[in-house]
Amino acid sequence: MIVITGRDKGKKGDVLKVLRKENRVLVQGVNMVKRHQGPTQASAGGIIEKEAALHISNVALIDPKSDGPTRVGYRLESGGRKVRVSKRSGETIDL
């Protein structure tokens, strides 16, 4: 995914989690925030950095050909298989 608006515009990363009810996604290494965490048995605590959720409208899939943001369409291949297609280049998007 690539961020298309906001403070982290242009940054790329993998999707870690999709929050469907809130229309948000967590993208690896994007929208980093600092949180104060108390000590537990597993960790020492302190100030940690982690990803915060972005609204889904602020990210886009990456076009496999031009490496830029693209919208997604669908096409039926021979054999009746439905595949995702980049609107920008027409290339098939594989995940």
Biopython code that builds the backbone (N, CA, C, O; Angstrom):
import numpy as np
from Bio.PDB.StructureBuilder import StructureBuilder

atoms = [
    (1, "MET", "N", (0.842, -1.174, 0.000)),
    (1, "MET", "CA", (0.000, 0.000, 0.000)),
    (1, "MET", "C", (0.891, 1.244, 0.000)),
    (1, "MET", "O", (2.026, 1.227, 0.477)),
    (2, "ILE", "N", (0.342, 2.300, -0.543)),
    (2, "ILE", "CA", (1.031, 3.584, -0.557)),
    (2, "ILE", "C", (0.083, 4.629, 0.018)),
    (2, "ILE", "O", (-1.113, 4.618, -0.272)),
    (3, "VAL", "N", (0.626, 5.535, 0.839)),
    (3, "VAL", "CA", (-0.176, 6.596, 1.440)),
    (3, "VAL", "C", (-0.292, 7.732, 0.434)),
    (3, "VAL", "O", (0.715, 8.188, -0.106)),
    (4, "ILE", "N", (-1.530, 8.198, 0.176)),
    (4, "ILE", "CA", (-1.730, 9.219, -0.849)),
    (4, "ILE", "C", (-2.019, 10.602, -0.279)),
    (4, "ILE", "O", (-1.947, 11.586, -1.015)),
    (5, "THR", "N", (-2.344, 10.709, 1.011)),
    (5, "THR", "CA", (-2.546, 12.015, 1.636)),
    (5, "THR", "C", (-2.032, 11.990, 3.065)),
    (5, "THR", "O", (-1.849, 10.927, 3.657)),
    (6, "GLY", "N", (-1.802, 13.181, 3.608)),
    (6, "GLY", "CA", (-1.446, 13.299, 5.013)),
    (6, "GLY", "C", (0.036, 13.441, 5.258)),
    (6, "GLY", "O", (0.824, 13.640, 4.333)),
    (7, "ARG", "N", (0.400, 13.336, 6.520)),
    (7, "ARG", "CA", (1.773, 13.543, 6.975)),
    (7, "ARG", "C", (2.761, 12.555, 6.346)),
    (7, "ARG", "O", (3.914, 12.904, 6.095)),
    (8, "ASP", "N", (2.310, 11.330, 6.095)),
    (8, "ASP", "CA", (3.181, 10.277, 5.572)),
    (8, "ASP", "C", (2.980, 10.030, 4.080)),
    (8, "ASP", "O", (3.209, 8.920, 3.600)),
    (9, "LYS", "N", (2.558, 11.049, 3.350)),
    (9, "LYS", "CA", (2.288, 10.905, 1.919)),
    (9, "LYS", "C", (3.512, 10.378, 1.178)),
    (9, "LYS", "O", (4.621, 10.885, 1.343)),
    (10, "GLY", "N", (3.288, 9.342, 0.354)),
    (10, "GLY", "CA", (4.368, 8.756, -0.434)),
    (10, "GLY", "C", (5.020, 7.546, 0.199)),
    (10, "GLY", "O", (5.731, 6.812, -0.486)),
    (11, "LYS", "N", (4.803, 7.313, 1.483)),
    (11, "LYS", "CA", (5.405, 6.161, 2.148)),
    (11, "LYS", "C", (4.683, 4.885, 1.738)),
    (11, "LYS", "O", (3.479, 4.886, 1.478)),
    (12, "LYS", "N", (5.451, 3.790, 1.686)),
    (12, "LYS", "CA", (4.911, 2.498, 1.289)),
    (12, "LYS", "C", (5.131, 1.491, 2.405)),
    (12, "LYS", "O", (6.089, 1.596, 3.171)),
    (13, "GLY", "N", (4.233, 0.512, 2.491)),
    (13, "GLY", "CA", (4.380, -0.538, 3.484)),
    (13, "GLY", "C", (3.344, -1.623, 3.289)),
    (13, "GLY", "O", (2.394, -1.461, 2.523)),
    (14, "ASP", "N", (3.534, -2.729, 3.986)),
    (14, "ASP", "CA", (2.599, -3.842, 3.935)),
    (14, "ASP", "C", (1.453, -3.606, 4.908)),
    (14, "ASP", "O", (1.624, -2.954, 5.938)),
    (15, "VAL", "N", (0.300, -4.134, 4.578)),
    (15, "VAL", "CA", (-0.863, -4.017, 5.455)),
    (15, "VAL", "C", (-0.716, -5.036, 6.573)),
    (15, "VAL", "O", (-0.572, -6.231, 6.316)),
    (16, "LEU", "N", (-0.751, -4.562, 7.816)),
    (16, "LEU", "CA", (-0.657, -5.444, 8.967)),
    (16, "LEU", "C", (-2.030, -5.916, 9.420)),
    (16, "LEU", "O", (-2.198, -7.068, 9.820)),
    (17, "LYS", "N", (-3.016, -5.016, 9.357)),
    (17, "LYS", "CA", (-4.340, -5.337, 9.874)),
    (17, "LYS", "C", (-5.372, -4.455, 9.197)),
    (17, "LYS", "O", (-5.103, -3.290, 8.903)),
    (18, "VAL", "N", (-6.545, -5.001, 8.952)),
    (18, "VAL", "CA", (-7.658, -4.237, 8.391)),
    (18, "VAL", "C", (-8.756, -4.174, 9.445)),
    (18, "VAL", "O", (-9.219, -5.208, 9.927)),
    (19, "LEU", "N", (-9.172, -2.966, 9.803)),
    (19, "LEU", "CA", (-10.248, -2.751, 10.771)),
    (19, "LEU", "C", (-11.500, -2.379, 9.988)),
    (19, "LEU", "O", (-11.754, -1.201, 9.737)),
    (20, "ARG", "N", (-12.274, -3.376, 9.605)),
    (20, "ARG", "CA", (-13.395, -3.176, 8.684)),
    (20, "ARG", "C", (-14.492, -2.293, 9.259)),
    (20, "ARG", "O", (-15.056, -1.470, 8.538)),
    (21, "LYS", "N", (-14.803, -2.445, 10.532)),
    (21, "LYS", "CA", (-15.893, -1.660, 11.129)),
    (21, "LYS", "C", (-15.564, -0.170, 11.173)),
    (21, "LYS", "O", (-16.455, 0.669, 11.041)),
    (22, "GLU", "N", (-14.281, 0.158, 11.361)),
    (22, "GLU", "CA", (-13.870, 1.560, 11.440)),
    (22, "GLU", "C", (-13.380, 2.106, 10.101)),
    (22, "GLU", "O", (-13.028, 3.283, 10.021)),
    (23, "ASN", "N", (-13.347, 1.287, 9.045)),
    (23, "ASN", "CA", (-12.821, 1.674, 7.729)),
    (23, "ASN", "C", (-11.382, 2.169, 7.829)),
    (23, "ASN", "O", (-11.035, 3.206, 7.263)),
    (24, "ARG", "N", (-10.549, 1.424, 8.550)),
    (24, "ARG", "CA", (-9.162, 1.821, 8.765)),
    (24, "ARG", "C", (-8.224, 0.641, 8.507)),
    (24, "ARG", "O", (-8.633, -0.519, 8.545)),
    (25, "VAL", "N", (-6.957, 0.967, 8.244)),
    (25, "VAL", "CA", (-5.936, -0.055, 8.044)),
    (25, "VAL", "C", (-4.684, 0.317, 8.826)),
    (25, "VAL", "O", (-4.410, 1.494, 9.059)),
    (26, "LEU", "N", (-3.925, -0.704, 9.229)),
    (26, "LEU", "CA", (-2.610, -0.505, 9.825)),
    (26, "LEU", "C", (-1.577, -0.849, 8.762)),
    (26, "LEU", "O", (-1.579, -1.962, 8.235)),
    (27, "VAL", "N", (-0.697, 0.091, 8.441)),
    (27, "VAL", "CA", (0.332, -0.120, 7.433)),
    (27, "VAL", "C", (1.685, -0.097, 8.136)),
    (27, "VAL", "O", (1.965, 0.791, 8.941)),
    (28, "GLN", "N", (2.512, -1.077, 7.823)),
    (28, "GLN", "CA", (3.802, -1.232, 8.490)),
    (28, "GLN", "C", (4.715, -0.035, 8.247)),
    (28, "GLN", "O", (4.984, 0.328, 7.102)),
    (29, "GLY", "N", (5.191, 0.577, 9.336)),
    (29, "GLY", "CA", (6.136, 1.680, 9.255)),
    (29, "GLY", "C", (5.543, 3.034, 8.889)),
    (29, "GLY", "O", (6.285, 3.981, 8.627)),
    (30, "VAL", "N", (4.213, 3.141, 8.869)),
    (30, "VAL", "CA", (3.536, 4.379, 8.476)),
    (30, "VAL", "C", (2.670, 4.867, 9.631)),
    (30, "VAL", "O", (2.082, 4.063, 10.355)),
    (31, "ASN", "N", (2.590, 6.193, 9.804)),
    (31, "ASN", "CA", (1.790, 6.822, 10.853)),
    (31, "ASN", "C", (2.238, 6.357, 12.242)),
    (31, "ASN", "O", (1.425, 5.928, 13.061)),
    (32, "MET", "N", (3.532, 6.450, 12.483)),
    (32, "MET", "CA", (4.109, 6.006, 13.758)),
    (32, "MET", "C", (3.784, 7.015, 14.866)),
    (32, "MET", "O", (3.918, 8.225, 14.686)),
    (33, "VAL", "N", (3.356, 6.487, 16.008)),
    (33, "VAL", "CA", (3.054, 7.304, 17.175)),
    (33, "VAL", "C", (3.803, 6.746, 18.371)),
    (33, "VAL", "O", (4.158, 5.567, 18.394)),
    (34, "LYS", "N", (4.046, 7.598, 19.371)),
    (34, "LYS", "CA", (4.731, 7.158, 20.586)),
    (34, "LYS", "C", (3.700, 6.963, 21.678)),
    (34, "LYS", "O", (2.805, 7.790, 21.854)),
    (35, "ARG", "N", (3.825, 5.872, 22.408)),
    (35, "ARG", "CA", (2.917, 5.550, 23.501)),
    (35, "ARG", "C", (3.730, 5.208, 24.743)),
    (35, "ARG", "O", (4.759, 4.536, 24.663)),
    (36, "HIS", "N", (3.257, 5.677, 25.881)),
    (36, "HIS", "CA", (3.890, 5.337, 27.153)),
    (36, "HIS", "C", (3.270, 4.044, 27.645)),
    (36, "HIS", "O", (2.051, 3.934, 27.771)),
    (37, "GLN", "N", (4.126, 3.058, 27.925)),
    (37, "GLN", "CA", (3.644, 1.757, 28.341)),
    (37, "GLN", "C", (4.287, 1.369, 29.661)),
    (37, "GLN", "O", (5.501, 1.475, 29.832)),
    (38, "GLY", "N", (3.462, 0.922, 30.583)),
    (38, "GLY", "CA", (3.967, 0.488, 31.869)),
    (38, "GLY", "C", (4.631, -0.872, 31.772)),
    (38, "GLY", "O", (4.399, -1.615, 30.817)),
    (39, "PRO", "N", (5.456, -1.201, 32.754)),
    (39, "PRO", "CA", (6.143, -2.493, 32.717)),
    (39, "PRO", "C", (5.178, -3.657, 32.962)),
    (39, "PRO", "O", (4.232, -3.549, 33.742)),
    (40, "THR", "N", (5.442, -4.755, 32.284)),
    (40, "THR", "CA", (4.699, -6.006, 32.498)),
    (40, "THR", "C", (5.711, -7.111, 32.733)),
    (40, "THR", "O", (6.917, -6.865, 32.738)),
    (41, "GLN", "N", (5.225, -8.323, 32.929)),
    (41, "GLN", "CA", (6.146, -9.441, 33.117)),
    (41, "GLN", "C", (6.934, -9.726, 31.837)),
    (41, "GLN", "O", (8.064, -10.212, 31.891)),
    (42, "ALA", "N", (6.333, -9.423, 30.697)),
    (42, "ALA", "CA", (6.985, -9.718, 29.422)),
    (42, "ALA", "C", (7.925, -8.608, 28.953)),
    (42, "ALA", "O", (8.936, -8.898, 28.313)),
    (43, "SER", "N", (7.617, -7.344, 29.256)),
    (43, "SER", "CA", (8.449, -6.237, 28.760)),
    (43, "SER", "C", (8.765, -5.251, 29.884)),
    (43, "SER", "O", (8.088, -5.211, 30.911)),
    (44, "ALA", "N", (9.806, -4.464, 29.659)),
    (44, "ALA", "CA", (10.263, -3.516, 30.675)),
    (44, "ALA", "C", (9.439, -2.240, 30.708)),
    (44, "ALA", "O", (9.472, -1.515, 31.701)),
    (45, "GLY", "N", (8.706, -1.954, 29.653)),
    (45, "GLY", "CA", (7.936, -0.716, 29.600)),
    (45, "GLY", "C", (8.751, 0.418, 29.017)),
    (45, "GLY", "O", (9.832, 0.199, 28.469)),
    (46, "GLY", "N", (8.232, 1.635, 29.136)),
    (46, "GLY", "CA", (8.907, 2.801, 28.589)),
    (46, "GLY", "C", (8.102, 3.398, 27.457)),
    (46, "GLY", "O", (6.905, 3.142, 27.333)),
    (47, "ILE", "N", (8.764, 4.200, 26.628)),
    (47, "ILE", "CA", (8.099, 4.831, 25.490)),
    (47, "ILE", "C", (8.330, 3.949, 24.270)),
    (47, "ILE", "O", (9.471, 3.714, 23.874)),
    (48, "ILE", "N", (7.248, 3.465, 23.679)),
    (48, "ILE", "CA", (7.352, 2.609, 22.500)),
    (48, "ILE", "C", (6.751, 3.320, 21.294)),
    (48, "ILE", "O", (5.865, 4.164, 21.435)),
    (49, "GLU", "N", (7.239, 2.973, 20.117)),
    (49, "GLU", "CA", (6.680, 3.501, 18.872)),
    (49, "GLU", "C", (5.906, 2.382, 18.193)),
    (49, "GLU", "O", (6.386, 1.253, 18.082)),
    (50, "LYS", "N", (4.695, 2.714, 17.738)),
    (50, "LYS", "CA", (3.909, 1.721, 17.016)),
    (50, "LYS", "C", (3.073, 2.415, 15.950)),
    (50, "LYS", "O", (2.932, 3.637, 15.943)),
    (51, "GLU", "N", (2.526, 1.607, 15.056)),
    (51, "GLU", "CA", (1.720, 2.139, 13.965)),
    (51, "GLU", "C", (0.321, 2.482, 14.464)),
    (51, "GLU", "O", (-0.260, 1.747, 15.262)),
    (52, "ALA", "N", (-0.211, 3.599, 13.990)),
    (52, "ALA", "CA", (-1.600, 3.957, 14.257)),
    (52, "ALA", "C", (-2.386, 3.730, 12.971)),
    (52, "ALA", "O", (-1.820, 3.714, 11.878)),
    (53, "ALA", "N", (-3.696, 3.554, 13.117)),
    (53, "ALA", "CA", (-4.545, 3.248, 11.974)),
    (53, "ALA", "C", (-4.746, 4.474, 11.087)),
    (53, "ALA", "O", (-4.834, 5.603, 11.569)),
    (54, "LEU", "N", (-4.816, 4.224, 9.779)),
    (54, "LEU", "CA", (-5.106, 5.248, 8.779)),
    (54, "LEU", "C", (-6.478, 4.968, 8.186)),
    (54, "LEU", "O", (-6.898, 3.814, 8.102)),
    (55, "HIS", "N", (-7.177, 6.018, 7.775)),
    (55, "HIS", "CA", (-8.444, 5.795, 7.089)),
    (55, "HIS", "C", (-8.165, 5.179, 5.730)),
    (55, "HIS", "O", (-7.194, 5.531, 5.061)),
    (56, "ILE", "N", (-9.022, 4.263, 5.335)),
    (56, "ILE", "CA", (-8.794, 3.499, 4.112)),
    (56, "ILE", "C", (-8.783, 4.378, 2.862)),
    (56, "ILE", "O", (-8.200, 3.998, 1.847)),
    (57, "SER", "N", (-9.424, 5.551, 2.925)),
    (57, "SER", "CA", (-9.437, 6.441, 1.766)),
    (57, "SER", "C", (-8.101, 7.137, 1.567)),
    (57, "SER", "O", (-7.872, 7.731, 0.514)),
    (58, "ASN", "N", (-7.216, 7.078, 2.549)),
    (58, "ASN", "CA", (-5.917, 7.739, 2.452)),
    (58, "ASN", "C", (-4.811, 6.836, 1.936)),
    (58, "ASN", "O", (-3.658, 7.260, 1.855)),
    (59, "VAL", "N", (-5.139, 5.597, 1.584)),
    (59, "VAL", "CA", (-4.147, 4.676, 1.046)),
    (59, "VAL", "C", (-4.659, 4.094, -0.272)),
    (59, "VAL", "O", (-5.861, 4.073, -0.534)),
    (60, "ALA", "N", (-3.719, 3.624, -1.092)),
    (60, "ALA", "CA", (-4.076, 3.014, -2.372)),
    (60, "ALA", "C", (-3.134, 1.843, -2.636)),
    (60, "ALA", "O", (-2.033, 1.783, -2.089)),
    (61, "LEU", "N", (-3.578, 0.923, -3.472)),
    (61, "LEU", "CA", (-2.711, -0.165, -3.887)),
    (61, "LEU", "C", (-1.628, 0.367, -4.820)),
    (61, "LEU", "O", (-1.793, 1.409, -5.455)),
    (62, "ILE", "N", (-0.522, -0.364, -4.890)),
    (62, "ILE", "CA", (0.591, 0.041, -5.733)),
    (62, "ILE", "C", (0.468, -0.666, -7.083)),
    (62, "ILE", "O", (0.271, -1.879, -7.153)),
    (63, "ASP", "N", (0.588, 0.126, -8.153)),
    (63, "ASP", "CA", (0.540, -0.412, -9.505)),
    (63, "ASP", "C", (1.799, -1.231, -9.763)),
    (63, "ASP", "O", (2.902, -0.731, -9.543)),
    (64, "PRO", "N", (1.666, -2.482, -10.225)),
    (64, "PRO", "CA", (2.860, -3.316, -10.424)),
    (64, "PRO", "C", (3.780, -2.817, -11.541)),
    (64, "PRO", "O", (4.969, -3.136, -11.535)),
    (65, "LYS", "N", (3.268, -2.053, -12.487)),
    (65, "LYS", "CA", (4.072, -1.600, -13.624)),
    (65, "LYS", "C", (4.765, -0.266, -13.342)),
    (65, "LYS", "O", (5.974, -0.143, -13.539)),
    (66, "SER", "N", (3.999, 0.743, -12.876)),
    (66, "SER", "CA", (4.565, 2.082, -12.709)),
    (66, "SER", "C", (4.984, 2.375, -11.271)),
    (66, "SER", "O", (5.593, 3.414, -11.016)),
    (67, "ASP", "N", (4.679, 1.496, -10.336)),
    (67, "ASP", "CA", (5.058, 1.639, -8.921)),
    (67, "ASP", "C", (4.405, 2.853, -8.262)),
    (67, "ASP", "O", (4.933, 3.377, -7.281)),
    (68, "GLY", "N", (3.259, 3.310, -8.789)),
    (68, "GLY", "CA", (2.529, 4.430, -8.212)),
    (68, "GLY", "C", (1.172, 3.968, -7.707)),
    (68, "GLY", "O", (0.839, 2.789, -7.829)),
    (69, "PRO", "N", (0.384, 4.874, -7.143)),
    (69, "PRO", "CA", (-0.939, 4.494, -6.648)),
    (69, "PRO", "C", (-1.904, 4.216, -7.798)),
    (69, "PRO", "O", (-1.823, 4.833, -8.859)),
    (70, "THR", "N", (-2.811, 3.282, -7.567)),
    (70, "THR", "CA", (-3.792, 2.941, -8.586)),
    (70, "THR", "C", (-5.105, 2.534, -7.957)),
    (70, "THR", "O", (-5.157, 2.098, -6.807)),
    (71, "ARG", "N", (-6.173, 2.685, -8.736)),
    (71, "ARG", "CA", (-7.464, 2.144, -8.329)),
    (71, "ARG", "C", (-7.561, 0.718, -8.850)),
    (71, "ARG", "O", (-6.718, 0.283, -9.635)),
    (72, "VAL", "N", (-8.577, -0.004, -8.419)),
    (72, "VAL", "CA", (-8.677, -1.415, -8.738)),
    (72, "VAL", "C", (-9.964, -1.697, -9.504)),
    (72, "VAL", "O", (-11.032, -1.191, -9.160)),
    (73, "GLY", "N", (-9.845, -2.509, -10.542)),
    (73, "GLY", "CA", (-10.999, -3.014, -11.270)),
    (73, "GLY", "C", (-10.933, -4.526, -11.274)),
    (73, "GLY", "O", (-9.983, -5.111, -10.754)),
    (74, "TYR", "N", (-11.930, -5.159, -11.853)),
    (74, "TYR", "CA", (-11.984, -6.615, -11.888)),
    (74, "TYR", "C", (-12.195, -7.078, -13.315)),
    (74, "TYR", "O", (-12.825, -6.382, -14.111)),
    (75, "ARG", "N", (-11.670, -8.255, -13.644)),
    (75, "ARG", "CA", (-11.817, -8.827, -14.964)),
    (75, "ARG", "C", (-11.961, -10.335, -14.826)),
    (75, "ARG", "O", (-11.339, -10.950, -13.960)),
    (76, "LEU", "N", (-12.777, -10.919, -15.677)),
    (76, "LEU", "CA", (-12.921, -12.366, -15.712)),
    (76, "LEU", "C", (-11.925, -12.932, -16.708)),
    (76, "LEU", "O", (-11.909, -12.542, -17.876)),
    (77, "GLU", "N", (-11.092, -13.858, -16.239)),
    (77, "GLU", "CA", (-10.147, -14.521, -17.118)),
    (77, "GLU", "C", (-10.788, -15.755, -17.717)),
    (77, "GLU", "O", (-11.875, -16.165, -17.310)),
    (78, "SER", "N", (-10.107, -16.343, -18.686)),
    (78, "SER", "CA", (-10.618, -17.587, -19.251)),
    (78, "SER", "C", (-10.657, -18.644, -18.147)),
    (78, "SER", "O", (-9.734, -18.748, -17.339)),
    (79, "GLY", "N", (-11.708, -19.404, -18.127)),
    (79, "GLY", "CA", (-11.894, -20.366, -17.050)),
    (79, "GLY", "C", (-12.806, -19.820, -15.965)),
    (79, "GLY", "O", (-13.124, -20.525, -15.008)),
    (80, "GLY", "N", (-13.239, -18.543, -16.109)),
    (80, "GLY", "CA", (-14.179, -17.956, -15.164)),
    (80, "GLY", "C", (-13.555, -17.432, -13.886)),
    (80, "GLY", "O", (-14.280, -17.129, -12.938)),
    (81, "ARG", "N", (-12.240, -17.316, -13.827)),
    (81, "ARG", "CA", (-11.569, -16.810, -12.624)),
    (81, "ARG", "C", (-11.597, -15.287, -12.610)),
    (81, "ARG", "O", (-11.236, -14.645, -13.596)),
    (82, "LYS", "N", (-12.026, -14.711, -11.490)),
    (82, "LYS", "CA", (-12.099, -13.265, -11.340)),
    (82, "LYS", "C", (-10.785, -12.764, -10.749)),
    (82, "LYS", "O", (-10.350, -13.250, -9.705)),
    (83, "VAL", "N", (-10.140, -11.782, -11.417)),
    (83, "VAL", "CA", (-8.861, -11.250, -10.944)),
    (83, "VAL", "C", (-8.953, -9.740, -10.784)),
    (83, "VAL", "O", (-9.762, -9.082, -11.438)),
    (84, "ARG", "N", (-8.107, -9.196, -9.900)),
    (84, "ARG", "CA", (-8.034, -7.748, -9.721)),
    (84, "ARG", "C", (-7.090, -7.162, -10.752)),
    (84, "ARG", "O", (-6.054, -7.749, -11.067)),
    (85, "VAL", "N", (-7.457, -5.990, -11.280)),
    (85, "VAL", "CA", (-6.698, -5.362, -12.348)),
    (85, "VAL", "C", (-6.435, -3.902, -11.981)),
    (85, "VAL", "O", (-7.310, -3.219, -11.448)),
    (86, "SER", "N", (-5.235, -3.439, -12.269)),
    (86, "SER", "CA", (-4.876, -2.046, -12.038)),
    (86, "SER", "C", (-5.559, -1.172, -13.077)),
    (86, "SER", "O", (-5.485, -1.456, -14.273)),
    (87, "LYS", "N", (-6.228, -0.106, -12.628)),
    (87, "LYS", "CA", (-6.874, 0.827, -13.546)),
    (87, "LYS", "C", (-5.840, 1.665, -14.294)),
    (87, "LYS", "O", (-6.098, 2.105, -15.415)),
    (88, "ARG", "N", (-4.682, 1.889, -13.693)),
    (88, "ARG", "CA", (-3.645, 2.736, -14.280)),
    (88, "ARG", "C", (-2.971, 2.061, -15.473)),
    (88, "ARG", "O", (-2.807, 2.682, -16.523)),
    (89, "SER", "N", (-2.578, 0.784, -15.317)),
    (89, "SER", "CA", (-1.811, 0.132, -16.377)),
    (89, "SER", "C", (-2.520, -1.057, -17.010)),
    (89, "SER", "O", (-2.111, -1.504, -18.082)),
    (90, "GLY", "N", (-3.555, -1.576, -16.394)),
    (90, "GLY", "CA", (-4.240, -2.747, -16.921)),
    (90, "GLY", "C", (-3.613, -4.059, -16.502)),
    (90, "GLY", "O", (-4.094, -5.124, -16.889)),
    (91, "GLU", "N", (-2.553, -4.004, -15.720)),
    (91, "GLU", "CA", (-1.852, -5.219, -15.262)),
    (91, "GLU", "C", (-2.657, -5.923, -14.175)),
    (91, "GLU", "O", (-3.400, -5.284, -13.430)),
    (92, "THR", "N", (-2.507, -7.230, -14.089)),
    (92, "THR", "CA", (-3.139, -8.015, -13.034)),
    (92, "THR", "C", (-2.391, -7.781, -11.722)),
    (92, "THR", "O", (-1.160, -7.777, -11.697)),
    (93, "ILE", "N", (-3.133, -7.587, -10.640)),
    (93, "ILE", "CA", (-2.533, -7.379, -9.314)),
    (93, "ILE", "C", (-2.574, -8.690, -8.566)),
    (93, "ILE", "O", (-3.650, -9.217, -8.284)),
    (94, "ASP", "N", (-1.402, -9.223, -8.240)),
    (94, "ASP", "CA", (-1.302, -10.459, -7.462)),
    (94, "ASP", "C", (-0.894, -10.126, -6.046)),
    (94, "ASP", "O", (-0.091, -9.221, -5.818)),
    (95, "LEU", "N", (-1.445, -10.854, -5.097)),
    (95, "LEU", "CA", (-1.050, -10.650, -3.700)),
    (95, "LEU", "C", (-0.426, -11.899, -3.156)),
    (95, "LEU", "O", (-0.025, -11.932, -1.992)),
]
sb = StructureBuilder()
sb.init_structure("model")
sb.init_model(0)
sb.init_chain("A")
sb.init_seg("    ")
for serial, (resi, resn, name, xyz) in enumerate(atoms, 1):
    if name == "N":
        sb.init_residue(resn, " ", resi, " ")
    sb.init_atom(name, np.array(xyz, "f"), 0.0, 1.0, " ", f" {name:<3s}", serial, name[0])
structure = sb.get_structure()
